[in-house]
Amino acid sequence: MPNPSLKVVDVAVEFSGLRALNGVSLTLSPGEIVGLIGPNGSGKTTMINAMTGQVPLAGGQVMLGDKQISGLTPRKIALEGLSRSFQIVRLFNNMTVLDNVESAALAHGCSLRVAREKAQTLLGEFGLSPRADDLGASLSYGDKRRVEIARALAADPAFLLLDEPAAGMNEAETEALLHILAGLPKSRGLGLLIIDHDMSLIMRLCDRLHVLAFGKTIAEGKADEVRRNPAVIEAYLGSEAARA
């Protein structure tokens, strides 16, 4: 049976009485890659935090198929099939790379043997096998990013939400990451929501774009359509990016 769609319905989030999100709706289907873009402070990270239970909702709901998952704890939401990465990398710096990924699989109920096999496979996919025994603290920022994504995948999620996964990577690392991410929906059947300011990555990777500004949706649709949307050009991309 295919995974159900993930739906955000009229979600609102408030901080000290100020609305960081105001009536935002978004749908992510299995096998689809959606880019969540917008200027700094537009509510992108808050959106992922709301979807994964990191912040409470002031209105609306998050649905996985017919099941409401908003209101559940972050751990329960993760067990329902949502995994995420963070804007600021959160590795266990005093654990090895292999143990970092293995621990995520163990946390989701895998046996030690299965968790170890899964971690080794993921490190291979991300080109991290040579670093398996290195401590997390010893890694470059780009490698830490890749470990964090591998760790999120160790939970076998139905949906993967990535917050600026290419941040801190050079051009070659970003290109390698793009190749890996592009293959995930087909190889794993998951839906992928990605925030990133690298527009080359976003435009080449995503099936659809969803654009936020001031906590509201200002556009959504195919990448080519969105990049030429006057509201998006004014709020975020600028005329040069739209012509690229």
BALOBA-1460 file (C-alpha; in Angstrom, 3 decimals):
// residues 244
<rec num="1" residu="m" x="0.000" y="0.000" z="0.000"/>
<rec num="2" residu="p" x="1.468" y="3.410" z="-0.969"/>
<rec num="3" residu="n" x="2.201" y="5.986" z="1.694"/>
<rec num="4" residu="p" x="-0.578" y="8.554" z="2.274"/>
<rec num="5" residu="s" x="-0.015" y="12.219" z="1.482"/>
<rec num="6" residu="l" x="1.197" y="14.700" z="4.078"/>
<rec num="7" residu="k" x="-1.113" y="17.709" z="4.351"/>
<rec num="8" residu="v" x="-0.678" y="20.995" z="6.181"/>
<rec num="9" residu="v" x="-4.076" y="22.683" z="6.478"/>
<rec num="10" residu="d" x="-4.422" y="26.400" z="7.377"/>
<rec num="11" residu="v" x="-1.591" y="26.206" z="9.898"/>
<rec num="12" residu="a" x="-0.838" y="29.175" z="12.127"/>
<rec num="13" residu="v" x="2.037" y="29.577" z="14.599"/>
<rec num="14" residu="e" x="2.436" y="32.426" z="17.068"/>
<rec num="15" residu="f" x="5.420" y="33.663" z="19.057"/>
<rec num="16" residu="s" x="4.635" y="36.222" z="21.766"/>
<rec num="17" residu="g" x="1.440" y="37.173" z="19.985"/>
<rec num="18" residu="l" x="3.102" y="37.614" z="16.587"/>
<rec num="19" residu="r" x="2.097" y="35.236" z="13.798"/>
<rec num="20" residu="a" x="5.096" y="33.521" z="12.240"/>
<rec num="21" residu="l" x="2.747" y="31.458" z="10.050"/>
<rec num="22" residu="n" x="-0.738" y="32.588" z="9.111"/>
<rec num="23" residu="g" x="-3.077" y="30.131" z="7.406"/>
<rec num="24" residu="v" x="-0.488" y="28.195" z="5.396"/>
<rec num="25" residu="s" x="-1.555" y="25.048" z="3.535"/>
<rec num="26" residu="l" x="0.753" y="22.625" z="1.736"/>
<rec num="27" residu="t" x="0.529" y="19.081" z="0.405"/>
<rec num="28" residu="l" x="3.440" y="16.677" z="-0.094"/>
<rec num="29" residu="s" x="2.827" y="13.396" z="-1.900"/>
<rec num="30" residu="p" x="4.926" y="10.220" z="-1.849"/>
<rec num="31" residu="g" x="7.632" y="10.298" z="-4.517"/>
<rec num="32" residu="e" x="7.477" y="14.093" z="-4.849"/>
<rec num="33" residu="i" x="10.124" y="16.752" z="-4.167"/>
<rec num="34" residu="v" x="8.817" y="20.145" z="-3.070"/>
<rec num="35" residu="g" x="10.992" y="23.187" z="-2.434"/>
<rec num="36" residu="l" x="9.970" y="25.538" z="0.377"/>
<rec num="37" residu="i" x="11.560" y="28.914" z="-0.358"/>
<rec num="38" residu="g" x="11.302" y="32.553" z="0.652"/>
<rec num="39" residu="p" x="13.299" y="35.385" z="2.204"/>
<rec num="40" residu="n" x="14.865" y="35.141" z="5.646"/>
<rec num="41" residu="g" x="12.217" y="35.314" z="8.336"/>
<rec num="42" residu="s" x="9.418" y="34.215" z="6.031"/>
<rec num="43" residu="g" x="8.509" y="31.184" z="8.182"/>
<rec num="44" residu="k" x="10.219" y="28.303" z="6.363"/>
<rec num="45" residu="t" x="11.943" y="26.691" z="9.352"/>
<rec num="46" residu="t" x="8.891" y="27.408" z="11.506"/>
<rec num="47" residu="m" x="6.867" y="25.445" z="8.945"/>
<rec num="48" residu="i" x="9.033" y="22.362" z="9.342"/>
<rec num="49" residu="n" x="9.026" y="22.823" z="13.122"/>
<rec num="50" residu="a" x="5.224" y="22.936" z="13.044"/>
<rec num="51" residu="m" x="4.993" y="19.821" z="10.874"/>
<rec num="52" residu="t" x="7.279" y="17.832" z="13.177"/>
<rec num="53" residu="g" x="5.821" y="18.945" z="16.517"/>
<rec num="54" residu="q" x="8.704" y="21.209" z="17.528"/>
<rec num="55" residu="v" x="6.355" y="24.173" z="18.002"/>
<rec num="56" residu="p" x="2.635" y="24.203" z="18.950"/>
<rec num="57" residu="l" x="0.025" y="25.316" z="16.449"/>
<rec num="58" residu="a" x="-2.163" y="28.346" z="17.034"/>
<rec num="59" residu="g" x="-4.525" y="27.091" z="14.354"/>
<rec num="60" residu="g" x="-4.926" y="24.497" z="11.601"/>
<rec num="61" residu="q" x="-3.718" y="20.923" z="11.525"/>
<rec num="62" residu="v" x="-1.164" y="18.565" z="10.025"/>
<rec num="63" residu="m" x="-2.569" y="15.374" z="8.534"/>
<rec num="64" residu="l" x="-0.895" y="12.157" z="7.404"/>
<rec num="65" residu="g" x="-3.553" y="10.665" z="5.195"/>
<rec num="66" residu="d" x="-6.710" y="10.713" z="7.325"/>
<rec num="67" residu="k" x="-4.789" y="10.838" z="10.604"/>
<rec num="68" residu="q" x="-4.128" y="14.102" z="12.426"/>
<rec num="69" residu="i" x="-0.545" y="14.164" z="13.687"/>
<rec num="70" residu="s" x="-0.420" y="17.761" z="14.898"/>
<rec num="71" residu="g" x="-0.513" y="17.733" z="18.687"/>
<rec num="72" residu="l" x="1.636" y="14.607" z="18.907"/>
<rec num="73" residu="t" x="5.112" y="14.775" z="20.401"/>
<rec num="74" residu="p" x="8.075" y="15.076" z="18.006"/>
<rec num="75" residu="r" x="9.051" y="11.474" z="18.773"/>
<rec num="76" residu="k" x="5.567" y="10.149" z="17.973"/>
<rec num="77" residu="i" x="5.476" y="12.175" z="14.762"/>
<rec num="78" residu="a" x="8.845" y="10.688" z="13.809"/>
<rec num="79" residu="l" x="7.481" y="7.215" z="14.465"/>
<rec num="80" residu="e" x="4.526" y="8.032" z="12.186"/>
<rec num="81" residu="g" x="7.028" y="8.508" z="9.349"/>
<rec num="82" residu="l" x="8.362" y="12.080" z="9.357"/>
<rec num="83" residu="s" x="12.130" y="12.613" z="9.607"/>
<rec num="84" residu="r" x="13.949" y="15.920" z="9.436"/>
<rec num="85" residu="s" x="17.305" y="17.640" z="9.442"/>
<rec num="86" residu="f" x="17.993" y="20.896" z="11.255"/>
<rec num="87" residu="q" x="19.307" y="24.247" z="10.079"/>
<rec num="88" residu="i" x="22.040" y="23.892" z="12.721"/>
<rec num="89" residu="v" x="23.622" y="20.433" z="12.553"/>
<rec num="90" residu="r" x="22.872" y="18.252" z="15.584"/>
<rec num="91" residu="l" x="25.336" y="15.371" z="15.602"/>
<rec num="92" residu="f" x="26.696" y="13.482" z="18.584"/>
<rec num="93" residu="n" x="30.196" y="14.908" z="18.352"/>
<rec num="94" residu="n" x="31.773" y="12.307" z="20.655"/>
<rec num="95" residu="m" x="30.305" y="9.358" z="18.767"/>
<rec num="96" residu="t" x="31.630" y="7.890" z="15.549"/>
<rec num="97" residu="v" x="29.952" y="8.587" z="12.241"/>
<rec num="98" residu="l" x="28.727" y="4.986" z="12.099"/>
<rec num="99" residu="d" x="27.335" y="5.166" z="15.632"/>
<rec num="100" residu="n" x="25.563" y="8.442" z="14.857"/>
<rec num="101" residu="v" x="23.596" y="6.832" z="12.045"/>
<rec num="102" residu="e" x="23.165" y="3.503" z="13.814"/>
<rec num="103" residu="s" x="21.688" y="5.202" z="16.882"/>
<rec num="104" residu="a" x="18.887" y="6.679" z="14.776"/>
<rec num="105" residu="a" x="17.926" y="3.252" z="13.471"/>
<rec num="106" residu="l" x="18.011" y="1.827" z="16.999"/>
<rec num="107" residu="a" x="15.746" y="4.630" z="18.227"/>
<rec num="108" residu="h" x="13.165" y="3.525" z="15.677"/>
<rec num="109" residu="g" x="13.095" y="-0.077" z="16.844"/>
<rec num="110" residu="c" x="15.706" y="-1.820" z="14.707"/>
<rec num="111" residu="s" x="17.779" y="-4.615" z="16.191"/>
<rec num="112" residu="l" x="21.488" y="-3.936" z="16.669"/>
<rec num="113" residu="r" x="22.371" y="-6.081" z="13.649"/>
<rec num="114" residu="v" x="19.829" y="-4.438" z="11.357"/>
<rec num="115" residu="a" x="20.738" y="-0.968" z="12.620"/>
<rec num="116" residu="r" x="24.429" y="-1.602" z="11.911"/>
<rec num="117" residu="e" x="23.700" y="-2.918" z="8.405"/>
<rec num="118" residu="k" x="21.396" y="0.004" z="7.657"/>
<rec num="119" residu="a" x="23.982" y="2.518" z="8.884"/>
<rec num="120" residu="q" x="26.749" y="0.955" z="6.798"/>
<rec num="121" residu="t" x="24.547" y="1.016" z="3.690"/>
<rec num="122" residu="l" x="23.635" y="4.678" z="4.200"/>
<rec num="123" residu="l" x="27.248" y="5.696" z="4.745"/>
<rec num="124" residu="g" x="28.077" y="4.000" z="1.465"/>
<rec num="125" residu="e" x="25.303" y="5.853" z="-0.355"/>
<rec num="126" residu="f" x="26.543" y="9.191" z="0.987"/>
<rec num="127" residu="g" x="30.233" y="8.495" z="0.339"/>
<rec num="128" residu="l" x="30.981" y="8.456" z="4.055"/>
<rec num="129" residu="s" x="32.243" y="4.902" z="4.516"/>
<rec num="130" residu="p" x="35.897" y="6.060" z="4.830"/>
<rec num="131" residu="r" x="34.817" y="8.264" z="7.752"/>
<rec num="132" residu="a" x="32.787" y="5.586" z="9.558"/>
<rec num="133" residu="d" x="35.130" y="5.378" z="12.564"/>
<rec num="134" residu="d" x="35.819" y="9.112" z="12.809"/>
<rec num="135" residu="l" x="34.201" y="11.156" z="15.557"/>
<rec num="136" residu="g" x="31.420" y="13.511" z="14.556"/>
<rec num="137" residu="a" x="33.411" y="16.461" z="15.887"/>
<rec num="138" residu="s" x="36.237" y="15.795" z="13.417"/>
<rec num="139" residu="l" x="34.101" y="16.177" z="10.284"/>
<rec num="140" residu="s" x="33.951" y="19.109" z="7.911"/>
<rec num="141" residu="y" x="30.683" y="21.042" z="7.929"/>
<rec num="142" residu="g" x="29.663" y="19.498" z="4.608"/>
<rec num="143" residu="d" x="30.290" y="15.973" z="5.885"/>
<rec num="144" residu="k" x="28.314" y="16.724" z="9.041"/>
<rec num="145" residu="r" x="25.411" y="17.731" z="6.838"/>
<rec num="146" residu="r" x="25.566" y="14.441" z="4.963"/>
<rec num="147" residu="v" x="25.731" y="12.437" z="8.194"/>
<rec num="148" residu="e" x="22.666" y="14.229" z="9.493"/>
<rec num="149" residu="i" x="20.700" y="13.391" z="6.346"/>
<rec num="150" residu="a" x="21.858" y="9.767" z="6.487"/>
<rec num="151" residu="r" x="20.752" y="9.639" z="10.113"/>
<rec num="152" residu="a" x="17.305" y="10.989" z="9.182"/>
<rec num="153" residu="l" x="17.001" y="8.271" z="6.545"/>
<rec num="154" residu="a" x="17.923" y="5.561" z="9.049"/>
<rec num="155" residu="a" x="14.375" y="5.816" z="10.369"/>
<rec num="156" residu="d" x="12.973" y="4.725" z="6.963"/>
<rec num="157" residu="p" x="10.687" y="7.770" z="6.817"/>
<rec num="158" residu="a" x="7.705" y="8.214" z="4.552"/>
<rec num="159" residu="f" x="8.580" y="11.919" z="4.371"/>
<rec num="160" residu="l" x="11.930" y="13.646" z="4.751"/>
<rec num="161" residu="l" x="12.049" y="17.346" z="5.620"/>
<rec num="162" residu="l" x="15.436" y="19.001" z="5.048"/>
<rec num="163" residu="d" x="16.337" y="22.449" z="6.375"/>
<rec num="164" residu="e" x="19.174" y="23.911" z="4.272"/>
<rec num="165" residu="p" x="20.994" y="20.606" z="3.620"/>
<rec num="166" residu="a" x="23.510" y="22.222" z="1.214"/>
<rec num="167" residu="a" x="24.555" y="24.979" z="3.631"/>
<rec num="168" residu="g" x="28.330" y="25.028" z="4.073"/>
<rec num="169" residu="m" x="28.990" y="22.751" z="1.103"/>
<rec num="170" residu="n" x="31.239" y="23.629" z="-1.805"/>
<rec num="171" residu="e" x="30.077" y="23.293" z="-5.411"/>
<rec num="172" residu="a" x="31.264" y="19.692" z="-5.820"/>
<rec num="173" residu="e" x="29.672" y="18.599" z="-2.525"/>
<rec num="174" residu="t" x="26.405" y="20.307" z="-3.453"/>
<rec num="175" residu="e" x="26.362" y="18.582" z="-6.839"/>
<rec num="176" residu="a" x="26.923" y="15.194" z="-5.205"/>
<rec num="177" residu="l" x="24.167" y="15.901" z="-2.690"/>
<rec num="178" residu="l" x="21.760" y="16.897" z="-5.465"/>
<rec num="179" residu="h" x="22.379" y="13.561" z="-7.203"/>
<rec num="180" residu="i" x="21.654" y="11.648" z="-3.969"/>
<rec num="181" residu="l" x="18.531" y="13.608" z="-3.079"/>
<rec num="182" residu="a" x="17.108" y="13.392" z="-6.594"/>
<rec num="183" residu="g" x="17.164" y="9.594" z="-6.391"/>
<rec num="184" residu="l" x="15.520" y="9.243" z="-2.966"/>
<rec num="185" residu="p" x="11.843" y="9.517" z="-3.969"/>
<rec num="186" residu="k" x="12.204" y="6.694" z="-6.485"/>
<rec num="187" residu="s" x="14.563" y="4.469" z="-4.497"/>
<rec num="188" residu="r" x="12.727" y="4.860" z="-1.173"/>
<rec num="189" residu="g" x="9.246" y="5.969" z="-2.200"/>
<rec num="190" residu="l" x="9.388" y="8.955" z="0.122"/>
<rec num="191" residu="g" x="8.234" y="12.545" z="-0.235"/>
<rec num="192" residu="l" x="10.920" y="15.201" z="0.161"/>
<rec num="193" residu="l" x="10.425" y="18.783" z="1.369"/>
<rec num="194" residu="i" x="13.564" y="20.907" z="1.123"/>
<rec num="195" residu="i" x="14.450" y="24.418" z="2.276"/>
<rec num="196" residu="d" x="17.546" y="25.916" z="0.693"/>
<rec num="197" residu="h" x="18.802" y="29.277" z="-0.534"/>
<rec num="198" residu="d" x="20.812" y="27.660" z="-3.339"/>
<rec num="199" residu="m" x="18.408" y="28.391" z="-6.184"/>
<rec num="200" residu="s" x="20.375" y="26.299" z="-8.671"/>
<rec num="201" residu="l" x="19.903" y="23.276" z="-6.410"/>
<rec num="202" residu="i" x="16.230" y="24.041" z="-5.799"/>
<rec num="203" residu="m" x="15.339" y="24.676" z="-9.443"/>
<rec num="204" residu="r" x="17.023" y="21.490" z="-10.673"/>
<rec num="205" residu="l" x="15.807" y="19.259" z="-7.864"/>
<rec num="206" residu="c" x="12.200" y="20.164" z="-7.125"/>
<rec num="207" residu="d" x="8.985" y="19.130" z="-8.851"/>
<rec num="208" residu="r" x="7.111" y="22.043" z="-7.274"/>
<rec num="209" residu="l" x="7.908" y="25.155" z="-5.260"/>
<rec num="210" residu="h" x="6.006" y="26.691" z="-2.365"/>
<rec num="211" residu="v" x="6.952" y="30.284" z="-1.553"/>
<rec num="212" residu="l" x="6.461" y="32.021" z="1.803"/>
<rec num="213" residu="a" x="6.806" y="35.689" z="2.711"/>
<rec num="214" residu="f" x="5.854" y="37.215" z="6.054"/>
<rec num="215" residu="g" x="4.374" y="33.893" z="7.182"/>
<rec num="216" residu="k" x="1.961" y="33.559" z="4.256"/>
<rec num="217" residu="t" x="1.952" y="31.666" z="0.960"/>
<rec num="218" residu="i" x="2.571" y="34.013" z="-1.954"/>
<rec num="219" residu="a" x="2.966" y="31.422" z="-4.721"/>
<rec num="220" residu="e" x="3.109" y="27.700" z="-5.444"/>
<rec num="221" residu="g" x="3.479" y="25.616" z="-8.558"/>
<rec num="222" residu="k" x="6.042" y="24.389" z="-11.069"/>
<rec num="223" residu="a" x="9.523" y="25.847" z="-10.654"/>
<rec num="224" residu="d" x="9.478" y="27.630" z="-14.032"/>
<rec num="225" residu="e" x="6.121" y="29.231" z="-13.260"/>
<rec num="226" residu="v" x="7.066" y="30.321" z="-9.761"/>
<rec num="227" residu="r" x="10.394" y="31.872" z="-10.726"/>
<rec num="228" residu="r" x="8.532" y="34.231" z="-13.088"/>
<rec num="229" residu="n" x="5.780" y="35.122" z="-10.636"/>
<rec num="230" residu="p" x="5.933" y="38.907" z="-10.037"/>
<rec num="231" residu="a" x="5.211" y="38.547" z="-6.301"/>
<rec num="232" residu="v" x="8.067" y="36.036" z="-5.909"/>
<rec num="233" residu="i" x="10.478" y="38.197" z="-7.916"/>
<rec num="234" residu="e" x="9.677" y="41.202" z="-5.752"/>
<rec num="235" residu="a" x="9.778" y="39.376" z="-2.412"/>
<rec num="236" residu="y" x="12.675" y="37.012" z="-2.946"/>
<rec num="237" residu="l" x="14.290" y="36.116" z="-6.256"/>
<rec num="238" residu="g" x="14.892" y="39.471" z="-7.919"/>
<rec num="239" residu="s" x="14.788" y="40.042" z="-11.659"/>
<rec num="240" residu="e" x="18.218" y="38.543" z="-12.392"/>
<rec num="241" residu="a" x="17.332" y="35.172" z="-10.821"/>
<rec num="242" residu="a" x="14.032" y="35.102" z="-12.683"/>
<rec num="243" residu="r" x="15.826" y="35.527" z="-16.033"/>
<rec num="244" residu="a" x="18.500" y="32.891" z="-15.272"/>
